[in-house]
Amino acid sequence: MMLKNRTILQEVQERVEAKRKIEEERKAKRKRIIFVRRLVALSFLMIGMFTMFSFASDLFDEDVREEKKVSAIEKEIAKYEKVEVFIQEGDRAWIIQEKLTPGKDMRDMLYLVEHINERDSMGNVKAGEVITFLKFKDSK
């Protein structure tokens, strides 16, 4: 009987030990799941922050590039004298600008004139308009 009781006691202890191990494994598994979820959440957070800062940096860089571009245009315009011309019937911006700055690339010059006059194109000037053109500065 003593042996039988001991066997039953050992069996109960083994079952308790098995249940304890199973519970420890469940706890360890839960901890791993929580760790992985936190790691994934942190990864998404980092990617989001990187994307946000990258986008903000691109916007800032674009503003800086635009300022440099405008600054370069203003420097180029400063090399010339501004002249207001009253457009008459049949006048063309290309011909007027060519007379004021002979030998210069008219595409570049008309681009500057478009900038001064805040126009998209100089190809549609109309009689009666007053347009600012550029001419070489008089050397004195």
Order of alpha helices (4+ residues) and beta strands (2+ residues): alpha-beta-alpha-alpha-beta
